[in-house]
């Protein structure tokens, strides 16, 4: 084949099939895309064992991508329901699926995903190790953590989140710098607890070179997890978060030396006025590696509506440098999302991503809006439905629920509709508001 990873191929100026597909999707010159992949500013997660993959590019000068988290839990263990969520997410335009299963035979679901799901697939092997070995946390050995990472790579997972940035030094600093909400990252809390219980160094940090060798073998993109992401706006931008980011910058450099593709994970909860600076710091410290953000959630007081708080933060984050938005559903902080929650979360994230693409000047982003505004000017309801971000499901439903007396109006304005009346007067027709 002549290359090991997409980054290695790009550095050798070999155009892979995945690069060609991404270049066509993004309307970007293949040579430009290859240069960005070679620099690490774009990643194309594409495990060699994920045979049904439809590749997507994540990073600079590309459209903002959406990730959907799902998976089984002790309380919700129906694989068919989870697959229904997967396919619904893909139908709605999500480019990536993360399997965060935390109970049951997780490998069965993971292998089903890599066999049937064309979206980019991600996992967090730290979760799975606890489930897979089914023993006390402190009894898991350093070698067993690494073995689970390899198993996920062999199963065809395209990117894996590994919390390498929290090591003995950063953990000690975390304990000294008291936090309002401690560690809220599930993977981060597990590895922190394991370190405290055993006295060992974080195995993903200690054996990082072996992790990179596995990534290189299967072309797994490494998503460097943010164990110390803020879980409240009170903790945003604190010493623990920034110190971990500095460590991730160093780990990024080491990955690139082995031609391993890298993404950096980011906050978390963060007030609006800090988001721009946080994105710029990441871009500087991690040399332009794609930034993958959860939210950020811009307020802590909206349980049941956190898809909205995350979309607000996500739009700002993507405008100023984030490339990949992890969706948040209305069920965030409350329960495992339903199929409907997944849909609502995806739509909110898609709105945020598209708004950011317009702001960033991504080529062709405004064309969609131009077509919609034209359909609105022409009062072409069917065209508006077809262009709607959810395929017109909600818009068509609203229109049907409140039928106007005149087809060229809606029940909000009736014959006072500005669009209708401007069309009429500019055509030289009578404006019949009260007739």
C-alpha positions in Angstrom: 0.0 0.0 0.0 3.0 2.3 0.5 1.6 4.2 3.6 0.4 3.5 7.1 -2.0 6.3 7.9 -3.8 9.1 6.1 -1.2 11.5 7.5 1.6 9.4 6.3 0.1 9.2 2.8 -0.4 12.9 2.7 3.2 13.5 3.7 4.3 11.2 0.8 1.8 13.1 -1.5 -0.2 9.9 -2.0 -3.8 10.6 -2.7 -5.9 8.0 -0.9 -9.5 7.1 -1.9 -10.6 8.6 1.4 -8.9 11.9 0.6 -10.5 12.0 -2.9 -13.9 11.4 -1.4 -13.5 14.1 1.2 -12.1 16.6 -1.4 -15.2 16.0 -3.5 -17.6 16.4 -0.6 -16.0 19.6 0.6 -15.5 21.2 -2.8 -11.8 21.7 -2.0 -8.8 21.0 -4.1 -7.2 17.6 -3.4 -3.8 19.1 -3.2 -4.9 21.6 -0.6 -6.6 18.9 1.4 -3.5 16.7 1.4 -1.4 19.6 2.6 -3.8 20.2 5.6 -3.8 16.4 6.4 0.0 16.4 6.3 0.2 19.3 8.7 -2.3 17.7 11.1 -4.9 20.5 10.6 -7.4 18.1 9.0 -8.0 14.5 10.1 -9.8 11.8 8.1 -10.6 9.1 10.6 -10.6 5.8 8.6 -9.7 2.6 10.4 -8.5 0.0 7.9 -11.0 -2.5 9.3 -14.1 -0.3 8.9 -15.1 -1.6 5.5 -18.4 0.3 5.1 -17.1 3.7 6.0 -18.2 6.8 4.2 -15.2 9.0 5.1 -15.5 12.6 6.5 -12.8 15.2 6.9 -12.6 17.2 10.2 -10.6 20.3 10.5 -9.5 23.7 9.1 -11.3 25.0 5.9 -13.9 22.2 6.0 -17.5 22.2 7.1 -18.1 21.8 10.8 -19.0 18.2 11.6 -21.4 16.7 14.1 -20.8 13.7 16.4 -23.7 11.8 18.1 -23.1 9.9 21.4 -25.2 6.8 22.2 -24.8 3.3 23.5 -26.2 0.8 26.0 -26.3 1.2 29.8 -27.4 -0.9 32.7 -30.9 0.6 32.6 -31.2 0.7 28.8 -29.8 -2.4 27.1 -31.8 -2.7 23.8 -29.3 -3.0 20.9 -32.1 -2.6 18.3 -33.2 0.7 19.9 -29.6 2.0 19.8 -29.2 1.0 16.2 -32.4 2.9 15.4 -30.8 5.9 17.0 -27.7 5.4 14.9 -29.6 5.2 11.6 -31.8 8.1 12.6 -28.7 10.2 13.3 -27.2 9.3 9.9 -30.4 10.2 8.2 -30.4 13.6 9.9 -26.8 14.3 8.7 -24.5 13.3 11.6 -21.1 12.5 10.3 -19.9 10.5 13.4 -21.2 8.2 16.0 -19.6 7.5 19.3 -20.4 4.3 21.0 -20.3 5.0 24.8 -21.8 1.7 25.9 -21.3 1.0 29.5 -23.0 -2.3 30.1 -23.6 -5.7 28.4 -21.6 -7.4 25.6 -20.2 -4.2 24.2 -18.2 -5.9 21.6 -21.3 -7.3 19.9 -22.7 -3.8 19.4 -19.3 -2.3 18.4 -18.8 -4.9 15.7 -22.4 -4.4 14.5 -21.6 -0.8 14.1 -18.4 -1.3 12.2 -20.2 -3.8 9.9 -23.3 -1.7 9.3 -22.7 2.0 10.0 -21.2 4.1 7.3 -20.5 7.1 9.6 -17.1 7.7 11.3 -17.1 5.6 14.5 -15.6 6.6 17.9 -15.3 4.9 21.3 -13.8 5.5 24.7 -11.9 2.3 25.6 -11.6 3.4 29.3 -15.3 2.8 29.7 -15.2 -0.5 28.0 -12.3 -1.9 30.0 -14.4 -1.6 33.2 -17.3 -3.5 31.5 -15.1 -6.0 29.7 -13.0 -7.2 32.7 -16.0 -7.0 35.1 -13.8 -6.7 38.2 -12.9 -4.1 40.7 -11.5 -0.9 39.2 -8.3 -1.1 41.2 -7.7 -4.7 40.0 -7.4 -3.7 36.3 -3.8 -3.8 35.3 -1.9 -1.3 33.1 -1.6 -4.0 30.4 -5.3 -4.7 30.5 -6.1 -1.0 29.7 -3.8 -1.1 26.7 -5.2 -4.5 25.5 -8.8 -3.0 25.4 -7.5 -0.1 23.3 -6.0 -2.6 20.8 -9.2 -4.6 20.7 -11.2 -1.5 19.7 -8.7 -0.8 17.0 -8.9 -4.4 15.7 -12.7 -4.1 15.7 -12.5 -1.2 13.2 -13.1 1.9 15.4 -12.0 5.1 13.5 -11.2 7.3 16.4 -10.7 6.7 20.2 -10.9 9.1 23.0 -8.1 8.5 25.5 -7.6 10.6 28.6 -3.8 10.9 28.4 -3.5 14.4 29.7 -4.2 13.6 33.3 -1.1 12.1 34.8 0.4 12.0 38.2 1.6 15.6 38.0 -1.6 17.1 36.6 -3.7 15.0 39.1 -1.7 16.4 42.0 -2.2 19.9 40.7 -5.9 19.2 40.4 -6.1 18.2 44.0 -4.3 21.3 45.1 -6.5 23.7 43.0 -10.0 23.1 44.5 -12.7 22.9 41.9 -16.4 23.7 42.2 -17.5 20.6 40.3 -14.4 18.4 40.4 -13.9 16.1 37.4 -17.1 15.6 35.3 -15.5 13.6 32.4 -16.6 10.0 32.9 -13.4 8.6 31.4 -11.3 11.2 33.3 -12.9 10.4 36.6 -12.4 6.6 36.1 -8.7 6.9 35.2 -8.2 9.5 38.0 -9.8 7.1 40.5 -7.7 4.2 39.2 -4.5 6.2 39.7 -5.5 7.2 43.2 -6.4 3.6 44.1 -3.3 1.9 42.7 -0.6 4.6 42.9 0.3 3.9 39.2 0.8 6.4 36.5 -1.9 6.8 33.9 -1.2 3.8 31.6 -2.3 5.8 28.5 0.3 8.4 29.4 3.0 6.0 30.5 2.7 3.8 27.5 1.7 6.5 25.0 4.2 5.3 22.5 2.6 1.9 22.4 -0.8 3.6 21.9 0.6 5.5 19.0 2.0 2.3 17.5 -1.5 0.7 17.6 -3.0 3.8 16.0 -0.4 3.7 13.3 -1.1 0.0 12.6 -4.8 0.4 12.1 -4.9 4.1 11.2 -6.9 5.1 14.3 -7.3 8.8 14.9 -6.5 9.7 18.5 -8.9 12.0 20.2 -7.0 13.4 23.2 -9.7 13.6 25.9 -10.1 16.5 28.3 -10.4 14.8 31.7 -10.3 18.3 33.3 -12.9 19.9 31.1 -15.0 22.3 33.2 -18.3 20.9 34.4 -19.7 24.3 35.4 -19.1 27.9 34.2 -17.4 28.5 37.6 -14.6 26.2 36.6 -14.1 27.4 33.0 -10.6 28.3 32.1 -9.1 27.2 35.4 -5.5 25.9 36.0 -6.5 22.3 35.7 -8.1 22.8 32.3 -5.2 24.8 30.9 -2.5 22.7 32.4 -4.0 19.6 30.8 -4.3 21.4 27.5 -0.5 22.1 27.6 0.1 18.4 28.1 -2.2 17.6 25.2 -0.1 19.9 23.0 3.0 17.9 23.8 1.2 14.6 23.1 0.0 16.0 19.8 3.6 16.7 18.7 4.6 13.1 19.7 1.7 11.6 17.7 2.5 13.6 14.6 6.1 12.4 14.8 4.6 8.9 14.2 2.2 10.0 11.5 -0.8 9.5 13.8 -3.8 11.8 13.3 -5.0 13.7 16.3 -8.0 15.7 17.5 -8.1 17.7 20.8 -11.2 17.6 23.0 -12.4 20.7 24.7 -15.0 22.1 27.1 -17.4 21.6 28.6 -19.2 24.4 30.4 -18.0 27.9 29.6 -19.4 31.4 29.6 -19.8 33.1 26.3 -17.1 35.7 26.9 -14.4 33.0 27.3 -15.1 30.8 24.3 -13.2 32.7 21.6 -10.0 32.9 23.7 -10.3 29.2 24.6 -10.5 28.2 21.0 -7.5 30.5 20.1 -5.4 29.0 23.0 -6.0 25.5 21.8 -5.1 26.4 18.2 -1.8 27.9 19.5 -0.9 25.2 22.0 -1.8 22.3 19.7 -0.6 23.8 16.5 -3.9 23.8 14.7 -5.0 20.2 15.4 -8.8 19.9 15.0 -10.7 20.9 18.1 -13.6 18.7 19.2 -16.0 20.3 21.7 -18.9 19.2 23.9 -21.0 22.3 23.7 -19.7 24.4 25.2 -22.7 24.8 27.5 -23.0 28.6 28.2 -25.1 28.3 31.3 -25.7 25.7 34.0 -29.4 26.4 34.6 -31.2 24.8 31.7 -31.7 21.1 32.4 -34.1 19.7 29.8 -32.9 22.4 27.3 -29.2 21.8 27.3 -29.3 21.1 23.5 -30.0 24.9 23.2 -27.3 26.0 25.6 -24.8 23.8 23.8 -25.9 25.0 20.4 -25.3 28.6 21.4 -21.8 27.8 22.6 -21.1 25.4 19.7 -21.8 28.1 17.1 -19.4 30.5 18.8 -16.7 27.8 19.3 -16.9 26.7 15.7 -16.8 30.3 14.5 -13.5 30.7 16.3 -11.7 27.4 15.5 -13.6 24.3 16.6 -14.1 21.8 13.8 -16.2 19.1 15.4 -19.3 19.5 17.6 -20.4 16.8 20.0 -24.1 17.1 20.1 -26.0 17.6 23.4 -29.6 16.4 23.8 -32.4 17.7 25.9 -31.7 14.7 28.2 -28.2 15.8 29.0 -27.5 15.5 32.8 -30.8 13.6 33.2 -31.0 10.3 31.4 -30.1 8.2 28.4 -31.6 10.0 25.3 -34.5 8.6 23.4 -34.7 8.5 19.6 -36.6 11.9 19.8 -34.0 13.4 22.1 -31.3 12.3 19.6 -33.1 14.0 16.8 -33.6 17.3 18.8 -29.9 17.3 19.8 -28.7 16.7 16.2 -30.9 19.5 14.8 -29.6 21.9 17.4 -26.0 21.0 16.6 -26.6 21.2 12.9 -27.9 24.7 13.3 -24.9 25.7 15.3 -22.5 24.1 12.8 -24.1 25.7 9.8 -24.3 29.1 11.4 -20.5 28.9 12.2 -19.7 27.8 8.6 -21.4 30.9 7.3 -19.5 33.0 9.8 -16.2 31.3 8.8 -16.9 31.9 5.1 -16.8 28.2 4.2 -17.3 27.9 0.5 -20.9 27.3 -0.5 -22.3 27.6 3.1 -24.5 30.5 2.3 -26.0 28.9 -0.9 -28.4 26.9 1.2 -29.7 30.1 3.0 -30.0 31.9 -0.4 -32.2 29.2 -1.7 -34.4 29.2 1.4 -34.8 33.0 1.4 -35.7 32.8 -2.3 -38.4 30.2 -1.5 -39.7 32.4 1.3 -39.9 35.4 -1.0 -41.9 33.4 -3.4 -44.1 31.9 -0.7 -43.2 28.5 -2.0 -44.1 26.4 1.0 -43.0 23.0 -0.4 -39.6 24.4 -1.4 -39.2 25.7 2.1 -40.1 22.3 3.6 -37.6 20.6 1.3 -34.8 22.9 2.3 -35.5 22.9 6.0 -32.6 21.6 8.2 -34.7 18.6 9.4 -36.2 17.9 6.0 -39.3 19.9 6.8 -40.8 17.6 9.4 -41.5 20.3 12.0 -42.3 23.1 9.5 -44.8 20.9 7.6 -46.4 19.9 10.9 -46.8 23.5 12.0 -48.3 24.6 8.7 -50.8 21.7 8.9 -51.8 22.5 12.4 -52.8 26.0 11.6 -54.3 26.3 8.1 -54.7 29.9 6.8 -57.7 31.1 4.9 -55.5 32.1 2.0 -52.8 29.8 0.7 -50.3 32.6 0.1 -50.4 33.6 3.8 -49.9 32.0 7.2 -52.1 32.4 10.3 -49.6 34.8 11.9 -50.0 37.7 9.5 -52.8 36.7 7.2 -53.3 39.3 4.4 -51.0 41.7 6.3 -48.0 39.5 5.2 -45.2 41.8 4.2 -43.8 39.3 1.7 -47.2 38.7 0.0 -48.0 42.4 -0.2 -44.6 43.5 -1.5 -44.8 40.8 -4.2 -48.2 42.1 -5.2 -47.4 45.9 -5.2 -44.1 45.3 -7.1 -46.1 43.4 -9.8 -48.5 46.4 -10.0 -51.3 44.5 -8.4 -53.8 45.7 -5.8 -53.0 45.0 -2.1 -56.2 43.6 -0.7 -55.6 43.5 3.0 -59.2 44.0 4.2 -61.0 42.3 1.3 
